[in-house]
Amino acid sequence: MADAERLICDSADLQEAGDGVRFKVMRFGRSEPAFVVRFKGAARAYLNRCVHVPRELDWQSGQFFDSEGALLICSMHGATYYPDTGKCHMGPCRNGGLVALPVV
């Protein structure tokens, strides 16, 4: 396993559009919060930071999806993001997107 690769969770731990798993990554020499969720059968990981204001998205630990399980939502601003791309769907994120992380 390369230095940048580490086990965050077993794939089976991620339920479709269910709770995510929070973890930390080193980025530009700083520890930053991140998360991984499953959507359309694939694990997707992003920095846990809203594009509008650098605040963590989950309203409770690991809860990133809206009530329909269709979009990721910022607990503070209500900005929504497409889970499969991280691109802004609606809200103050204005054509931005979440910072995607590689998943192995």
C-alpha positions in Angstrom: 0.0 0.0 0.0 1.4 3.4 -0.9 2.0 6.0 1.7 -1.0 8.1 0.5 -3.3 5.0 0.7 -4.8 3.9 3.9 -7.9 1.9 5.0 -10.7 4.3 6.1 -13.4 1.7 6.2 -14.5 -1.6 4.6 -16.6 -1.0 1.5 -19.5 -2.9 3.0 -19.6 -0.3 5.8 -21.0 2.3 3.3 -24.7 1.9 2.7 -26.2 3.5 -0.5 -27.0 7.1 0.3 -26.5 6.4 4.0 -24.3 7.8 6.7 -20.8 8.6 5.6 -17.5 7.9 7.3 -15.5 10.9 8.5 -11.7 10.9 8.4 -8.7 13.3 8.2 -6.3 13.9 5.3 -3.1 15.8 5.1 -3.3 18.5 2.5 -0.7 21.1 2.0 0.9 20.1 5.3 -2.4 20.6 7.2 -4.8 18.0 8.6 -8.3 18.5 7.1 -11.6 16.8 7.7 -12.9 14.6 4.9 -15.7 12.1 4.3 -16.6 9.1 2.2 -20.2 8.1 1.2 -21.7 5.6 -1.3 -23.9 6.8 -4.1 -25.0 4.9 -7.2 -22.9 2.0 -6.0 -19.6 3.8 -5.9 -17.7 5.2 -2.9 -17.1 9.0 -3.2 -14.8 11.0 -1.0 -14.6 14.7 -0.5 -13.0 17.3 1.8 -15.6 18.0 4.4 -15.8 21.7 3.6 -18.6 23.8 2.0 -17.6 25.8 -1.0 -19.5 28.9 0.3 -17.8 29.1 3.7 -15.2 26.6 4.9 -17.5 24.8 7.3 -18.1 21.1 7.6 -21.2 19.8 5.8 -22.7 17.1 8.1 -25.4 18.2 10.4 -24.7 15.3 12.7 -21.6 13.3 12.5 -21.6 11.3 9.2 -25.0 12.6 8.0 -24.3 14.3 4.7 -27.4 13.5 2.5 -30.6 15.4 2.3 -33.8 13.7 3.5 -34.3 12.0 0.1 -30.8 10.6 -0.1 -30.3 12.4 -3.4 -28.0 15.3 -2.6 -25.2 16.2 -0.2 -26.3 19.2 1.8 -24.5 21.8 3.9 -26.0 21.9 7.4 -25.4 25.6 7.8 -26.2 27.2 4.4 -28.4 24.6 2.7 -26.1 24.5 -0.3 -26.6 21.2 -2.1 -24.1 19.1 -4.1 -24.4 16.2 -6.5 -23.0 13.2 -4.6 -21.4 11.6 -7.7 -19.4 14.7 -8.8 -19.4 17.1 -5.9 -20.6 19.9 -8.2 -22.9 22.5 -6.7 -26.6 21.8 -7.4 -28.1 24.8 -5.7 -27.4 27.5 -3.1 -24.6 29.8 -2.2 -22.0 27.5 -3.7 -22.6 29.1 -7.1 -21.1 26.8 -9.7 -18.4 25.6 -7.3 -17.8 22.1 -6.1 -16.5 20.0 -3.3 -12.9 18.9 -3.4 -12.9 15.3 -4.5 -10.4 12.8 -3.1 -9.3 9.6 -4.7 -10.9 6.3 -3.5 -9.2 3.0 -3.9 
